[in-house]
């Protein structure tokens, strides 16, 4: 049970990091267009 929980935490951290990178790149492109 603890192993599964740690895996979910790792996936959550990876998801947040990728989401931040995607948002930053999208925001830069959006500012460039405006």
TALINFEN-V150848 format. One line per field, one symbol per residue. phi: phi as a letter, one per 20 degrees, with the letter a starting at -180 (. if undefined). psi: psi as a letter, one per 20 degrees, with the letter a starting at -180 (. if undefined). burial: # if it has 9 or more other ideal C-beta (glycine too) atoms within 8 Angstrom, else .. Layout:
phi->???
psi->???
burial->???
This chain:
phi->.fffffffffffffffffffffffffffffffff
psi->ghggghghgghgggggghgggggggggggghhg.
burial->..................................
